[in-house]
């Protein structure tokens, strides 16, 4: 089975799904629109976040490596460097290795696979593309990289436009296309539908593969009791012109979906009405199990038209 994941919500669901289906049956396609070249290294936040969760190495912040230190960042500050993107030493070491692999001509998919082996992750985590796609957000201060928007602006600046630069030229990898074609179901994780899942769906070849998939495609809502737990999801949905609700989520994903998992109803498509909060390991596995059972029971609407 396949999970599309961006930020924390998708990573948590992937970790729950690992308990349900095991590593051999789980493939995660991760957003790379957040990627950034910084400190002389290629940082790939979402694939790494998913990998840390699957390795049970996630720290208390929910995005770094447990037990990591920040001596390099401290040293850069002492040298007068302005640090807004705070990266742990182990995290930076992985990014440096990734950069070296890319400089040697390896694909991003291959570079990340080597890091997965180092983390002893048995599941497959695939970057959405080997070509660069970069998410940009237009605010009152002009165009911002996603990291600047999320960290410098704290995700609170007004959103006037969103672009996925490079998406038109980017291709889905053979690994991604094969995973989707072979999947019994594809689950779109509860990540920001615009900033985290949007870059994945902006790759035409990948979106077409999802439309042609024989397995059902089901999304899990990132809204809990109609509210956003963290991040600018609500502002992004309002920018997209849809309500901050299950129905709004269904509008964004459109004909790709065969069903939706949410704690509120929608009259646009079949809904599994269930608790979507994932605050414990048991809750993550429980939601993953319910989602999988629901997804496997849904007919493939796109193929019935």
C-alpha positions, 0 to 999 in steps of 0.5 A: 500500500502507498501513503502520500505524506507531507508534514507531521500528520502524514508521517504519523499516519505512516508510522501507524500504518507500519504497525498495521501492514509491516515494512514490506507492504508500506511505501511512502511517497514524500513531498520534496517541495520543502527541500532547501539547500542550506549550510552547504547541504541538501536538506529534505525535510519531509522525506527525512521526517517520515523516515525518523518516525518510521525509525522510531527516532523522532524527537520531542519536537516532532521533527528532528532526531531524538538525542540530536545536538546542535553544536554546529548551529551554535558554532555558526551563531558564534561566528556571526551567522544568522540562523533561522533554520535550526538543524541538528548535527545528525540531521545535518550529517545526513544532509551532507551525505545526501549532497555528496551522493547528488554531487556524485551523480546519484538520484535523489531517490538513491541518496535517500534510500542509502539514508533509510538503510543507515536508519534501519528503516525497512519500509520504502520512502520515496521522494516524489521526484528526482527533479527539483520542485520548490514551493513558494508562497507570496505574502505581503513581503513578496515571494518566500521559500516555504521554509522562510514562510513557515519559520521566519513568518511563522506561517502566519503571513497573509497568503496571496499565491502559492507556486510549485516551481519546477513541477511542470518539468519534474517527472515521477520516478519509476519507483513512484509509478510502480508503487502506485500501479501495484498498490491495493490502495493509496492513502493521502495522509492528513498533511496540509492539502496545499503546501504538503500534498499540493506539490506531489499532485502538481507533478502531472505524471504522478497525478495521472498515475493516481487517476489511473490507479486500480487501487482505491484512493482515500484521503485522511482529513488533517482537521480535528473537530473542525480545527487545525492542530498546527500550521497554516492549513486553514489559511491555505484552504481559504486561499484555495477558495474552499471551506475549512471542512471535510467538504473543502478537502474533498473539493481540493482533491476532486475526482482523485478520491474514492473516499474520505476519513474524517471526524465530520461528514461530507455529502460529496463522497463516502466518508468514514466518520471516525476519530482522526486524532493521533496523539498516541501510538495506539491512536495512530495504529487504530486510525491506520487500521480503520483507514485501510479497511475503509479504503479497501472496501471502496470501489474505484470511482474514477474507473467506473466513470 
